[in-house]
Amino acid sequence: METARRLYDRVDAWLRDRSRVPYAAILGTATGLGVLVVGMVLGSGLLVVQAVTMAVVVFGLECVFGVHQTDE
């Protein structure tokens, strides 16, 4: 469990060092992939459209508002 925690901390630190647009792109991509995988497991229709839509929305919101970025 300690190894997973260290890996999480390293990835989190790496992501927080990114500027707003690259951070938003990574967050949008991860969200889109997550929606795609869950849709495949649940057998939902229009998977690619849903995944791309969610990725674009999350990317746009993060670029505009930067909710997950700290101002430190």
Protein Blocks (a to p, Z undefined) as FASTA:
>chain_A
ZZmmmmmmmmmmmmmmpcfklmmmmmmmmmmmmmmmmmmmnopahklmmmmmmmmmmmmm
mmmnommpcfZZ
